[in-house]
Amino acid sequence: MATLWPGQGGPSINYISRPPAEDWIRERPHGLVVLGSTGSIGRSAMSVLESQPQFFRVEGLACARHVTLLAQQALRWRPAHLAVLDEEAAAQLNMLLSDGYRPRILVGRDGYAELAALPQASTVLSAQSGSAGLTGTLSAALAGKVICLANKESLVLAGDLVRRLCASSGAVILPVDSEHNAIFQCVAGRGQEVRRLVLTASGGPFRGYSREALRLVTPDQALRHPNWSMGAKITIDSATLMNKGLEIIEAFHLYGVSVQNLKVLVHPQSVVHSLVELADGSQLAQLGTPDMRLAIAACLLWPHCMPVQVPPLDLTSKSLTFHEPEEDNFPCLNLARSALEGRGGRCVVLNAANEAAVELFLSGRCSFLDIPRLVAAALKAHEDSLPGHQPFCAPFDPVSEKGACTLERETHTLAERIERLDRRSRELVHVLARDGGTLC
């Protein structure tokens, strides 16, 4: 399996985890938990399961409040465990299930964590949206699961910790984001020949807009992505290019490369999902129909490549073009780079401020251009509050010296600190939006 896995140990690529064990590769069917089964990624994943049902045994499904769809999924796959956000959603879900099927219904963050660590599940698809997905990812990593990671925020918020957990527990990360899955496939077997990773971006619906035009953008316009069908938050992030900024941070933690060796190119057709530049200047690219089922299946079925009812790519149907990003009009890329280079909790602030600003924009309480302004203001306020720019979290001591119990406590402590900083950053954005004069 080593030839199918990205390089480890540096100097060029130091992938976040080792390959899965041979017994996981031979295991059929996989015991599977899907966190976020009713979202865009989750629905696509359930479609992949339908196309190759012999590979999977669904042990648990989770959502926040979309209990009607969760009930439909649960009645189809009959998992023994379900999880929802709160007791109200649990009561609604219970009423939707048939008398002959009574799974255990878990609730809230603790419920998601328990579901992610189920002993009977070897594989967890982490597809909850935003920072809410961190709990499930950390729990799965502590439990040593094979994690098909669609929640990029887990690495944005706690990438260093996830890397340490993988080293300690033997957990495995398979990247679901189409860009990082493309890089994963291109880097396999030649990790130390890599010079640079190139992430492609569609450019969203406002590529080429002037700043004057961007001032007038409405939420409805921003939600019309030209190529992908995604949830509202990630669609807005695609329009601002913040999604690509978060993916830079994600790539940094996944592949262990420097920020300087991560490049973004705008590729409006979304056919080339990313590229890898090798030491001799040649490039490898992964191409495919813009359909997330391909990347999801590449992880859930790894190392097998199986049909999942996605139409094949027709290279004669369109021309392929590439452009440098318009960073003056879309400053979120540079905000993400600066947050990553500064560290010290800045990535937590970046993510929380962005999520809060996107919510304000979708509800009509700030403009499209105010999203990066609010994020930048929150980052500056955070940096001004750091005495001597102290790091957000001191490095963990080696796991071998302290043991797994201590690592669990350290994980819990760091998760609480992330939650507090996340909450303060969101509150600050709302204050800035209310009192910021020209901001909103």
C-alpha positions as a printed NumPy array, in Angstrom:
array([[  0.   ,   0.   ,   0.   ],
       [  2.974,   2.326,   0.381],
       [  2.983,   3.114,  -3.341],
       [ -0.655,   4.242,  -3.085],
       [  0.061,   6.595,  -0.176],
       [  1.526,  10.119,  -0.149],
       [  5.076,  10.536,   1.105],
       [  5.921,  10.69 ,   4.774],
       [  8.931,  11.866,   6.713],
       [  9.758,  14.866,   4.53 ],
       [ 11.476,  16.848,   3.267],
       [  8.851,  17.56 ,   0.613],
       [  5.703,  15.787,   1.782],
       [  4.984,  14.654,   5.335],
       [  1.431,  13.344,   5.142],
       [ -0.752,  13.601,   8.247],
       [ -1.212,   9.852,   8.833],
       [  0.021,   6.399,   7.95 ],
       [ -1.979,   4.179,   5.557],
       [ -4.836,   2.109,   7.006],
       [ -4.039,  -1.367,   8.269],
       [ -4.294,  -4.318,   5.9  ],
       [ -7.226,  -5.755,   7.865],
       [ -9.228,  -2.548,   7.214],
       [ -8.469,  -2.837,   3.497],
       [ -9.659,  -6.451,   3.496],
       [-12.696,  -5.709,   5.695],
       [-16.008,  -6.095,   3.872],
       [-18.356,  -4.562,   4.693],
       [-16.926,  -1.574,   6.559],
       [-18.76 ,  -0.529,   9.7  ],
       [-19.527,   3.109,   8.875],
       [-20.643,   6.225,  10.758],
       [-21.724,   9.276,   8.725],
       [-21.594,  12.571,  10.622],
       [-23.657,  15.12 ,   8.705],
       [-25.608,  12.617,   6.631],
       [-28.329,  15.112,   5.633],
       [-26.001,  17.82 ,   4.282],
       [-24.717,  18.147,   0.742],
       [-21.711,  15.861,   1.294],
       [-23.748,  13.467,   3.403],
       [-26.44 ,  13.072,   0.752],
       [-23.8  ,  12.424,  -1.896],
       [-22.203,   9.86 ,   0.406],
       [-25.491,   8.044,   0.86 ],
       [-25.737,   7.896,  -2.942],
       [-22.269,   6.299,  -3.057],
       [-23.457,   3.727,  -0.505],
       [-26.416,   2.889,  -2.717],
       [-24.124,   2.306,  -5.693],
       [-21.795,  -0.076,  -3.793],
       [-23.851,  -1.382,  -0.818],
       [-21.735,  -4.504,  -0.395],
       [-18.874,  -2.364,   0.935],
       [-20.745,  -0.853,   3.879],
       [-22.653,  -1.612,   7.056],
       [-24.094,   1.644,   8.412],
       [-23.679,   1.762,  12.194],
       [-24.605,   5.401,  12.816],
       [-25.984,   8.531,  11.161],
       [-26.018,  12.085,  12.496],
       [-27.43 ,  15.478,  11.568],
       [-28.355,  18.696,  13.359],
       [-32.091,  19.289,  12.883],
       [-32.997,  17.888,   9.432],
       [-34.737,  14.984,  11.111],
       [-37.193,  14.166,   8.32 ],
       [-34.409,  13.241,   5.918],
       [-32.438,  11.557,   8.701],
       [-35.437,   9.372,   9.448],
       [-35.697,   8.384,   5.784],
       [-31.995,   7.493,   5.68 ],
       [-32.259,   5.586,   8.943],
       [-35.24 ,   3.548,   7.783],
       [-33.29 ,   2.612,   4.642],
       [-30.046,   1.569,   6.389],
       [-31.327,   0.66 ,   9.906],
       [-28.306,   1.775,  11.951],
       [-28.405,   1.012,  15.659],
       [-27.403,   4.58 ,  16.573],
       [-28.51 ,   8.063,  15.461],
       [-27.484,  11.49 ,  16.72 ],
       [-29.093,  14.937,  16.524],
       [-28.378,  18.396,  17.923],
       [-30.845,  18.629,  20.816],
       [-33.687,  16.968,  22.692],
       [-36.352,  18.667,  20.555],
       [-34.862,  17.181,  17.379],
       [-34.558,  13.807,  19.121],
       [-38.262,  13.83 ,  20.013],
       [-39.227,  14.739,  16.456],
       [-36.994,  12.004,  15.066],
       [-38.423,   9.412,  17.443],
       [-41.949,  10.143,  16.189],
       [-40.859,   9.656,  12.563],
       [-39.404,   6.175,  13.075],
       [-41.507,   3.047,  12.722],
       [-42.505,   0.933,  15.713],
       [-40.421,  -1.985,  14.465],
       [-37.215,   0.048,  14.419],
       [-36.014,   1.764,  17.585],
       [-32.384,   2.865,  17.373],
       [-30.593,   4.608,  20.223],
       [-30.814,   8.374,  19.685],
       [-27.838,  10.369,  20.961],
       [-27.965,  14.121,  21.532],
       [-25.617,  17.066,  21.188],
       [-21.868,  17.317,  21.11 ],
       [-21.388,  14.376,  23.473],
       [-23.696,  12.33 ,  21.264],
       [-21.709,  13.135,  18.14 ],
       [-18.486,  12.212,  19.966],
       [-19.9  ,   8.891,  21.139],
       [-21.186,   8.089,  17.656],
       [-17.791,   8.845,  16.104],
       [-16.087,   6.431,  18.492],
       [-18.481,   3.468,  18.164],
       [-16.406,   0.278,  18.561],
       [-18.342,  -1.517,  15.818],
       [-17.482,   1.161,  13.215],
       [-14.026,   1.187,  11.645],
       [-14.744,   4.151,   9.357],
       [-16.147,   7.641,   9.995],
       [-17.188,  10.154,   7.34 ],
       [-16.782,  13.557,   9.01 ],
       [-19.094,  15.781,   6.968],
       [-20.715,  18.114,   9.489],
       [-20.617,  21.748,   8.439],
       [-18.227,  24.281,   9.918],
       [-16.636,  24.27 ,  13.356],
       [-19.401,  21.981,  14.615],
       [-17.582,  19.112,  12.922],
       [-14.489,  19.346,  15.133],
       [-15.906,  17.277,  18.009],
       [-16.667,  14.261,  15.856],
       [-13.312,  14.38 ,  14.073],
       [-11.347,  14.547,  17.333],
       [-13.371,  11.704,  18.84 ],
       [-12.824,   9.527,  15.771],
       [ -9.116,  10.33 ,  15.78 ],
       [ -8.759,   9.459,  19.466],
       [-10.503,   6.152,  18.732],
       [ -8.121,   5.318,  15.881],
       [-10.72 ,   5.324,  13.104],
       [-10.234,   5.638,   9.359],
       [-11.603,   9.155,   8.89 ],
       [-12.921,  10.252,   5.504],
       [-12.525,  13.952,   6.201],
       [-14.9  ,  16.379,   4.512],
       [-14.922,  18.854,   7.408],
       [-11.95 ,  21.075,   6.561],
       [-12.559,  23.155,   9.681],
       [-11.256,  20.267,  11.802],
       [ -7.784,  20.918,  10.389],
       [ -8.199,  24.696,  10.249],
       [ -8.977,  24.753,  13.977],
       [ -6.829,  21.904,  15.265],
       [ -4.592,  20.56 ,  12.519],
       [ -1.525,  20.134,  14.734],
       [ -3.581,  18.205,  17.277],
       [ -5.168,  15.939,  14.659],
       [ -1.713,  15.09 ,  13.333],
       [ -0.567,  14.118,  16.841],
       [ -3.693,  12.065,  17.453],
       [ -3.119,  10.131,  14.245],
       [  0.447,   9.379,  15.32 ],
       [ -0.738,   8.216,  18.743],
       [ -3.889,   6.228,  17.961],
       [ -3.161,   5.012,  14.427],
       [ -6.096,   6.988,  13.048],
       [ -6.044,   7.501,   9.274],
       [ -7.113,  10.578,   7.301],
       [ -8.474,  10.221,   3.766],
       [ -9.254,  13.68 ,   2.295],
       [-12.722,  14.154,   0.787],
       [-12.369,  17.758,  -0.416],
       [-12.082,  17.411,  -4.179],
       [ -8.896,  19.507,  -4.303],
       [ -7.108,  17.605,  -1.56 ],
       [ -8.303,  14.266,  -2.843],
       [ -6.869,  15.194,  -6.234],
       [ -3.528,  16.076,  -4.646],
       [ -3.635,  12.839,  -2.636],
       [ -3.994,  10.839,  -5.834],
       [ -1.266,  12.779,  -7.662],
       [  1.253,  12.638,  -4.813],
       [  0.827,   8.901,  -4.1  ],
       [  4.128,   7.134,  -4.569],
       [  6.212,  10.238,  -5.335],
       [  5.902,  12.43 ,  -2.28 ],
       [  9.552,  13.507,  -2.015],
       [  9.689,  14.603,  -5.664],
       [  7.097,  17.319,  -5.047],
       [  8.024,  20.987,  -5.334],
       [  4.634,  22.657,  -4.999],
       [  0.924,  21.917,  -4.551],
       [ -1.516,  23.861,  -6.728],
       [ -5.128,  24.155,  -5.569],
       [ -7.661,  25.078,  -8.231],
       [-10.611,  27.376,  -7.579],
       [-13.64 ,  27.94 ,  -9.749],
       [-13.527,  31.634,  -8.905],
       [-17.199,  31.506,  -7.915],
       [-19.959,  33.504,  -9.61 ],
       [-18.213,  36.905,  -9.371],
       [-14.957,  36.296, -11.194],
       [-14.003,  39.483, -13.048],
       [-16.387,  41.726, -11.074],
       [-15.166,  45.202, -10.137],
       [-15.269,  46.274,  -6.492],
       [-18.148,  48.582,  -7.351],
       [-20.128,  45.625,  -8.683],
       [-19.196,  43.484,  -5.682],
       [-20.672,  46.109,  -3.335],
       [-24.11 ,  45.394,  -4.822],
       [-23.959,  41.573,  -4.695],
       [-27.001,  39.938,  -3.058],
       [-27.149,  36.645,  -1.149],
       [-29.293,  35.157,  -3.896],
       [-26.637,  35.96 ,  -6.491],
       [-23.837,  34.618,  -4.294],
       [-25.67 ,  31.309,  -3.797],
       [-25.71 ,  30.599,  -7.553],
       [-22.483,  28.675,  -7.919],
       [-21.689,  28.043, -11.595],
       [-20.379,  24.468, -11.201],
       [-21.112,  22.867,  -7.829],
       [-24.245,  22.167,  -5.801],
       [-23.253,  22.795,  -2.18 ],
       [-24.604,  24.071,   1.118],
       [-25.176,  27.802,   1.618],
       [-22.138,  28.522,   3.801],
       [-19.556,  26.819,   1.579],
       [-21.146,  28.39 ,  -1.509],
       [-20.646,  31.873,  -0.049],
       [-17.096,  30.895,   0.927],
       [-16.496,  29.887,  -2.676],
       [-17.752,  33.285,  -3.841],
       [-15.419,  35.181,  -1.462],
       [-12.525,  32.717,  -2.064],
       [-12.425,  32.079,   1.696],
       [-13.074,  28.425,   0.915],
       [ -9.757,  28.351,  -0.944],
       [ -8.087,  30.123,   1.956],
       [ -9.349,  27.457,   4.347],
       [ -8.122,  24.811,   1.911],
       [ -4.627,  26.327,   2.009],
       [ -4.643,  25.797,   5.787],
       [ -6.051,  22.303,   5.301],
       [ -3.32 ,  21.425,   2.773],
       [ -0.638,  22.722,   5.135],
       [ -1.753,  20.29 ,   7.83 ],
       [ -2.551,  17.371,   5.528],
       [  0.665,  17.348,   3.525],
       [  3.16 ,  18.985,   5.849],
       [  4.32 ,  21.522,   3.254],
       [  5.289,  25.157,   3.758],
       [  2.818,  27.947,   3.04 ],
       [  5.186,  29.171,   0.315],
       [  4.756,  25.881,  -1.557],
       [  0.96 ,  26.181,  -1.729],
       [ -0.446,  28.024,  -4.756],
       [ -3.985,  28.802,  -5.919],
       [ -5.063,  29.031,  -9.563],
       [ -8.524,  30.002, -10.749],
       [ -9.886,  27.34 , -13.093],
       [-13.484,  28.293, -13.993],
       [-14.45 ,  24.931, -15.496],
       [-13.755,  22.884, -12.286],
       [-12.468,  19.953, -14.34 ],
       [ -8.867,  19.933, -13.072],
       [ -9.399,  19.456,  -9.355],
       [ -5.791,  20.28 ,  -8.401],
       [ -2.213,  19.857,  -9.595],
       [  1.13 ,  18.817,  -8.188],
       [  4.336,  20.374,  -9.481],
       [  7.304,  18.001,  -9.334],
       [ 10.968,  18.832,  -8.784],
       [ 11.709,  18.834, -12.526],
       [  8.983,  21.409, -13.221],
       [  6.504,  18.934, -14.714],
       [  2.986,  18.792, -13.29 ],
       [  0.495,  16.067, -12.509],
       [ -3.219,  16.887, -12.602],
       [ -6.329,  14.987, -11.523],
       [ -9.351,  15.611, -13.755],
       [-12.947,  14.583, -13.354],
       [-16.579,  15.545, -13.683],
       [-17.399,  18.175, -11.004],
       [-19.38 ,  15.793,  -8.78 ],
       [-18.444,  15.211,  -5.139],
       [-19.439,  11.559,  -5.337],
       [-16.127,  10.862,  -7.059],
       [-13.985,  12.189,  -4.2  ],
       [-16.267,  10.638,  -1.566],
       [-16.083,   7.235,  -3.256],
       [-12.301,   7.518,  -3.623],
       [-12.111,   7.709,   0.177],
       [-14.903,   5.361,   1.244],
       [-13.789,   2.684,  -1.23 ],
       [-10.01 ,   3.266,  -0.975],
       [ -7.872,   1.753,  -2.467],
       [-10.496,   0.547,  -4.956],
       [-11.833,   2.609,  -7.862],
       [-15.462,   1.678,  -8.512],
       [-18.303,   3.156, -10.618],
       [-20.655,   5.414,  -8.629],
       [-23.114,   6.533, -11.323],
       [-21.247,   9.748, -12.2  ],
       [-21.168,  10.596, -15.926],
       [-17.661,  10.267, -17.391],
       [-15.683,  13.385, -18.207],
       [-15.934,  14.645, -21.797],
       [-12.813,  16.703, -22.522],
       [-14.224,  17.874, -25.866],
       [-17.154,  19.663, -24.245],
       [-15.275,  22.755, -23.043],
       [-11.937,  24.54 , -23.104],
       [ -9.842,  24.54 , -19.938],
       [ -8.455,  27.878, -18.734],
       [ -6.425,  29.027, -15.737],
       [ -5.932,  32.467, -14.16 ],
       [ -4.238,  34.035, -11.174],
       [ -6.749,  34.902,  -8.416],
       [ -7.862,  38.536,  -8.149],
       [ -6.599,  38.963,  -4.602],
       [ -7.271,  42.717,  -4.4  ],
       [-10.987,  42.119,  -4.885],
       [-11.015,  38.831,  -2.956],
       [ -8.74 ,  39.399,   0.071],
       [ -9.829,  36.273,   1.972],
       [ -6.982,  34.274,   0.434],
       [ -4.37 ,  36.552,   1.984],
       [ -6.263,  36.677,   5.281],
       [ -6.057,  32.891,   5.483],
       [ -2.369,  32.845,   4.602],
       [ -1.544,  35.465,   7.224],
       [ -3.582,  33.625,   9.872],
       [ -1.72 ,  30.409,   9.132],
       [  1.682,  32.065,   9.174],
       [  0.907,  33.818,  12.461],
       [ -0.798,  30.823,  14.148],
       [ -1.457,  31.577,  17.851],
       [ -5.186,  30.914,  17.539],
       [ -5.525,  33.132,  14.484],
       [ -6.962,  30.313,  12.37 ],
       [ -9.688,  29.822,  14.991],
       [-10.51 ,  33.527,  14.839],
       [-10.417,  33.518,  11.037],
       [-12.869,  30.631,  10.803],
       [-15.261,  31.854,  13.505],
       [-15.31 ,  35.42 ,  12.204],
       [-15.953,  34.192,   8.689],
       [-18.813,  31.906,   9.765],
       [-20.403,  34.777,  11.7  ],
       [-19.941,  37.239,   8.817],
       [-21.428,  34.799,   6.307],
       [-24.481,  34.4  ,   8.555],
       [-24.848,  38.185,   8.699],
       [-24.569,  38.451,   4.911],
       [-27.127,  35.702,   4.287],
       [-29.568,  37.451,   6.634],
       [-29.06 ,  40.804,   4.905],
       [-27.242,  42.451,   7.819],
       [-23.965,  43.159,   6.042],
       [-22.703,  43.428,   2.496],
       [-20.636,  40.958,   0.503],
       [-17.513,  43.096,   0.824],
       [-18.047,  43.391,   4.567],
       [-17.294,  39.668,   4.998],
       [-13.495,  40.032,   4.56 ],
       [-13.554,  43.39 ,   6.374],
       [-15.167,  41.848,   9.441],
       [-12.755,  38.913,   9.371],
       [ -9.758,  41.254,   9.111],
       [-11.057,  43.392,  11.979],
       [-11.56 ,  40.336,  14.192],
       [ -8.036,  39.101,  13.424],
       [ -6.547,  42.516,  14.269],
       [ -8.485,  42.674,  17.533],
       [ -7.239,  39.205,  18.46 ],
       [ -3.616,  40.038,  17.647],
       [ -3.825,  43.286,  19.644],
       [ -5.062,  41.271,  22.656],
       [ -2.132,  38.816,  22.623],
       [  0.556,  39.966,  25.082],
       [  3.811,  39.471,  23.273],
       [  1.897,  37.427,  20.695],
       [  1.96 ,  34.34 ,  22.885],
       [  1.034,  31.09 ,  21.102],
       [ -2.545,  29.933,  21.461],
       [ -1.467,  26.511,  22.693],
       [  1.946,  25.357,  23.842],
       [  3.207,  22.301,  21.951],
       [  2.138,  18.977,  23.386],
       [  4.762,  16.908,  25.13 ],
       [  5.601,  13.671,  23.307],
       [  2.726,  11.212,  23.547],
       [  5.067,   8.361,  24.405],
       [  6.036,  10.136,  27.635],
       [  2.576,  11.042,  28.836],
       [  0.258,   8.336,  27.55 ],
       [ -3.159,   8.194,  25.937],
       [ -5.143,   9.292,  29.026],
       [ -3.159,  12.517,  29.2  ],
       [ -3.613,  13.033,  25.467],
       [ -7.369,  12.707,  25.92 ],
       [ -7.275,  15.366,  28.642],
       [ -5.107,  17.61 ,  26.498],
       [ -7.528,  17.159,  23.604],
       [-10.494,  18.041,  25.796],
       [ -8.696,  21.118,  27.173],
       [ -7.709,  22.375,  23.735],
       [-11.224,  21.787,  22.381],
       [-12.62 ,  23.924,  25.213],
       [-10.113,  26.704,  24.479],
       [-11.015,  26.604,  20.786],
       [-14.709,  26.804,  21.691],
       [-14.169,  29.852,  23.92 ],
       [-12.099,  31.689,  21.322],
       [-14.617,  30.732,  18.625],
       [-17.474,  32.125,  20.697],
       [-15.648,  35.379,  21.515],
       [-14.742,  35.889,  17.868],
       [-18.348,  35.465,  16.751],
       [-19.538,  37.893,  19.405],
       [-16.928,  40.422,  18.285],
       [-18.077,  40.209,  14.666],
       [-21.661,  40.924,  15.706],
       [-20.486,  43.948,  17.716],
       [-18.424,  45.194,  14.776],
       [-21.371,  44.711,  12.414],
       [-23.667,  46.634,  14.763],
       [-21.323,  49.485,  15.727],
       [-18.826,  49.598,  12.878],
       [-20.26 ,  52.573,  10.999],
       [-19.15 ,  52.003,   7.433],
       [-18.622,  48.289,   8.013],
       [-22.289,  47.346,   7.661]])
